[in-house]
């Protein structure tokens, strides 16, 4: 058996669902648009620069979840899926995941974005049975505005993947091949743990690391006018 792990934002999606959710909340008037947008944009720039303090960011991004009931949040998320996520879904990303599923690989999407935002994206658009994401804490059925456990970010992704595999009495050595696909230098800790790291439309820092270590670099953004892929050749 082989293992295929996928980053979500800017890898399988054309954009960042975490940042897009924050902008969506601004557009809907759920948060103070001017203040929230400025902080949301600043955190996103820190993420891209590799300087993000994940604890500070999670306190910010999870706070709006605590201000609404679960029913209100699900209604908002329905709109987010229809109005925003639908246009971010990358058909080449879907094809990549589907190829691994058809090969019989154990597949999981591993993302720092919290599970409330990402669970239905993963289930509806990529049909992946396993999601490893940052977990927003609950109390009496409502979100607390805090995270529970280790965030799935940088080294935390490695820890969370290892814990997930251990829950099934496995580890990375249980597989003949292990893939991880990502665009971000924040994911280098997990990329270095798998047998087949793949840089996908990588940021500058990840491209440099991939070129130095000889990791494959692919694009899921190169599509023709009809949205068809330009032809990524994958081998088992």
C-alpha positions in Angstrom: 0.0 0.0 0.0 1.1 3.6 -0.7 0.2 6.8 1.1 -0.7 10.1 -0.6 -0.9 13.3 1.5 -2.1 16.6 0.0 -1.9 20.1 1.2 -5.1 22.0 0.4 -4.7 25.7 0.1 -2.9 26.9 -3.0 -2.1 23.3 -3.8 -5.4 21.5 -4.6 -7.3 24.8 -4.5 -6.6 27.9 -6.5 -6.3 30.1 -3.5 -6.3 29.9 0.3 -9.6 28.9 1.9 -8.6 30.3 5.4 -7.9 33.7 4.0 -11.0 33.5 1.7 -13.2 32.6 4.7 -12.0 35.7 6.5 -12.7 37.9 3.5 -16.2 36.3 3.2 -17.0 37.2 6.8 -16.0 40.8 6.0 -18.2 40.8 2.9 -21.2 39.5 4.9 -20.8 41.9 7.7 -20.2 39.2 10.3 -17.0 41.0 11.5 -15.8 44.6 11.5 -14.7 44.6 7.8 -12.0 47.3 8.0 -10.2 46.0 11.1 -10.7 42.3 10.3 -9.5 42.6 6.7 -6.4 44.4 7.6 -5.4 41.7 10.2 -6.5 38.9 7.9 -4.3 40.2 5.1 -1.4 40.8 7.4 -1.5 37.2 8.8 -1.7 35.9 5.3 1.5 37.8 4.3 3.2 36.4 7.4 2.1 32.9 6.5 3.6 33.3 3.0 6.8 34.8 4.5 7.2 31.9 6.9 6.9 34.1 10.0 3.4 33.3 11.1 2.8 32.8 14.9 0.2 30.1 14.6 -1.2 30.6 18.2 -1.8 34.3 17.6 -3.4 33.7 14.2 -5.7 31.0 15.5 -6.9 33.2 18.3 -7.8 35.7 15.6 -9.3 33.4 13.0 -11.3 31.2 15.3 -12.9 34.0 17.3 -15.8 34.6 14.9 -16.8 31.0 15.2 -17.6 31.6 18.9 -19.9 34.5 18.1 -22.5 32.5 16.2 -24.6 29.4 16.7 -23.8 26.2 14.8 -26.9 26.7 12.7 -25.9 30.3 11.7 -22.4 29.1 10.9 -23.6 26.3 8.7 -25.8 28.7 6.8 -22.8 31.0 6.3 -20.7 28.1 5.2 -23.3 27.0 2.7 -23.0 30.4 1.1 -19.2 30.3 1.3 -19.1 26.9 -0.5 -21.4 28.2 -3.3 -20.1 31.7 -3.7 -16.4 31.3 -3.0 -15.1 27.7 -2.9 -16.8 26.6 -6.1 -14.6 29.0 -8.0 -11.4 27.9 -6.2 -11.7 24.2 -6.9 -8.9 23.2 -9.2 -9.8 20.4 -11.7 -6.2 19.3 -12.0 -6.1 19.0 -8.2 -9.2 16.9 -8.3 -7.6 14.7 -11.0 -4.4 14.3 -9.0 -6.4 13.1 -6.0 -8.5 10.9 -8.1 -5.5 9.2 -9.6 -4.1 8.3 -6.2 -7.5 7.0 -5.0 -7.8 4.9 -8.1 -4.4 3.4 -7.5 -5.7 2.2 -4.1 -3.5 4.6 -2.1 -4.5 5.7 1.4 -5.2 9.4 0.9 -5.5 12.3 3.3 -5.6 16.0 3.0 -3.4 17.7 5.6 -4.1 21.4 6.1 -3.4 24.1 8.7 -6.9 25.6 7.9 -9.4 24.6 10.6 -11.7 21.7 10.1 -14.9 23.8 10.2 -13.8 25.6 7.0 -12.3 22.6 5.2 -14.2 19.5 6.1 -17.0 19.9 3.5 -14.5 21.2 0.9 -12.5 18.0 1.2 -15.6 15.8 1.3 -17.7 17.3 -1.5 -15.0 18.4 -3.9 -12.1 15.9 -3.4 -13.9 12.9 -2.0 -11.0 12.1 0.3 -12.0 10.1 3.4 -9.4 11.5 5.7 -8.8 15.1 6.8 -6.0 16.2 9.1 -6.7 19.8 10.0 -6.4 22.2 12.8 -9.3 21.4 15.2 -11.5 24.2 16.6 -12.5 23.5 20.2 -16.1 22.9 21.2 -17.9 23.3 24.5 -21.6 22.4 24.9 -22.0 22.3 21.1 -20.5 25.7 20.4 -17.1 26.7 19.2 -15.0 28.3 21.9 -12.8 30.4 19.6 -9.7 28.4 20.6 -7.9 25.5 19.0 -7.8 22.0 20.4 -4.6 20.0 20.4 -1.6 20.6 18.1 -2.4 22.8 15.1 -1.7 21.1 11.7 1.0 23.6 10.9 4.7 23.2 10.1 6.1 20.5 12.5 2.6 20.1 13.8 1.6 18.5 10.5 4.3 15.8 11.0 3.0 15.2 14.6 -0.6 15.0 13.5 0.1 12.7 10.5 2.1 10.4 12.8 -0.7 10.3 15.4 -3.3 9.5 12.7 -1.2 6.7 11.3 -0.5 5.4 14.8 -4.3 5.3 15.4 -4.4 2.7 12.6 -1.3 0.8 14.0 0.9 2.2 11.2 3.7 4.7 10.6 5.3 6.1 7.5 7.5 3.0 7.2 4.4 0.9 6.7 4.1 2.0 3.1 6.1 1.3 0.0 5.9 4.9 -1.1 4.7 8.0 0.6 3.8 11.2 -1.3 3.2 14.7 0.0 2.1 17.5 -2.4 2.5 21.1 -1.3 3.1 24.6 -2.5 4.4 26.1 0.8 7.8 26.2 2.5 5.8 25.9 5.8 5.4 22.3 4.8 9.1 21.4 4.4 9.1 19.5 7.7 6.5 17.0 6.4 7.9 17.0 2.8 11.2 15.9 4.3 9.6 12.9 6.0 8.0 11.3 3.0 9.7 9.2 0.3 8.3 11.2 -2.6 7.9 15.0 -1.8 6.4 17.0 -4.6 6.4 20.8 -4.9 3.2 22.1 -6.5 3.4 25.6 -8.0 5.8 26.3 -5.1 6.6 29.5 -3.4 10.1 30.8 -3.9 11.6 29.2 -0.8 10.1 25.8 -1.5 11.2 26.0 -5.2 14.7 26.6 -4.0 14.6 23.7 -1.6 13.1 21.4 -4.2 15.7 22.3 -6.8 18.5 21.8 -4.3 17.3 18.4 -3.3 16.0 17.2 -6.6 12.3 17.0 -5.7 9.8 17.0 -8.5 8.1 20.3 -9.3 4.7 20.2 -11.0 2.0 22.7 -11.9 -1.7 22.3 -11.3 -2.4 25.8 -12.7 -1.4 25.2 -16.4 -4.9 24.7 -17.9 -6.2 25.4 -21.4 -9.1 27.7 -22.2 -11.6 24.9 -21.6 -10.2 24.2 -18.1 -8.6 20.9 -19.2 -5.2 19.9 -17.8 -2.0 20.2 -19.8 -1.1 16.7 -18.9 0.6 15.7 -15.7 2.2 12.2 -16.1 2.1 10.2 -12.9 3.6 6.8 -12.3 2.9 4.4 -9.4 
